[in-house]
Amino acid sequence: MSTIEKKSDLHEQMVSWRHHLHKHPELSFKEEITSDYIASVLESHDIEMHRGMAVTGIIATIHGQKEGGVIGLRADMDALPLHEQNEFSHKSVHDGKMHACGHDGHSTMLLGAAVYLKENNDFSGTVHFIFQPAEEGGGGGRVMVEEGIFDKFPCQAVYGMHNFPGIAEGQFAVHDTAVMAANETLKISIMGKGGHAAMPEQCIDPVVIGAQIINALQSVVARNVAALNSAVVSITMVDAGYASNVIPNEMNLTGSLRYFTKEVGDDVKENIKNIVNGISSSMGATATFESIPNYPATINIPKHAELCANAAAMVVGNKNVLRSEPPTMGSEDFAFLLNASEGAYIWIGNGLVPEDSPRGGCMLHNTQYDFNDEILTIGTSYWVQLVQNILK
């Protein structure tokens, strides 16, 4: 049963907050309007806060009526560099920037929980509300950890939540261990010998070599990763040449690697290196390969996943807490916080995606996506219930 009822005063406030945040999206580490707005709401409710961590981050703190444990709750704040195609009144006023991943809703739910718990602090201990910048590729979670968030604000555990289109409104998904994959950027450079396109016999064509490397990489996962493990290798950018009658000297490939365990990731990278060097050298070229880490895998601690599932069940009922959803190969920088502290990360249903939805559906990172205001009370109630359960 939800602690915060739909159409209540707090729900109406949250809708207003969410629409303001959606209307004023900002990119990684530049969430100045967003941070100021969240701080103004916190200040209006006399909630203690610290500002400036990871540039625009906010850590708000609420103490219970009695001493006890300390936990952290985290929401992300940043938007994406997309041109919004919606036409509702809270459409982005910042052209080329859009809340297409629901971080406006995440911040609103956490803000709602802070406001509620400030007035209803019948728990034992302390809660730190972490409003984190730069999840979308900026690694704001990593920066917060590097700046000593858990030294300055010690937490026994930290918890995160993300909306998930395709899961019904009123449902949660909780994973015991793996939730989201690690993410690395692949960089391959092939150095051949350029020349006239009419005389390829005088050249070492990096384009032909690159094409063979791309094809060969498709076997890395299919023939080198065990069927019960997971990995993805995708070449997504190809750069070579500048004229139709010139064979270029060089070809550059860029791609993405995803995996859950370090052992699988290391094996995949070793196989990629062998393919790149082997094909290039066999055709008279030289090559370099590097893999640049972005985000580690998001892996829950089972005991904390169980605490999350219990709190979610108290809000929506056991049958609406999905415990066997497959993890996704997408990535999430909450992983940096989980690598520095125990905790868990769950999904809240944003609603099913109907077949007649806008082109491409309204999944995350879609230009017609919008966070579902009807789940604001569900997510906020979950945060409140989690605090009340853990900090009894």
Buried (B, 14 or more C-beta within 10 A) or exposed (E): EBBBEEEEEBBEBBBEBBBBBBBBBBBBBBBEBBBEBBBEBBEEBEBEBBBEBBBBBBBBBBBBEEEBBBBBBBBBBBBBEBEBEBEEEBBBEBEEBBBBBBBBBBBBBBBBBBBBBBEEBEBBBBBBBBBBBBBBBBBBBBBBBEBEBBEEBEBBBBBBBBBBBBBEBBBBBBBBBBBBBBBBBBBBBBBBBBBEBEEEEEBBBBBBBBBBBBEBBEEBBEEBBEEEBBBBBEBEEBEBBEEEEEBBBBBBBBBBBBBBBEEBBEBBBEBBBEBBBEBBEEBEBEBBBEBEEBBBBBBBBEEBBBBBBBBBBBBBEEEBBBEEBEBBBBBBBBBBBBBBBBBBBBBBBBBEBEEEBBEEBBBBEBBBBBBBBBBBBBBBBBBBBBBBBBBE
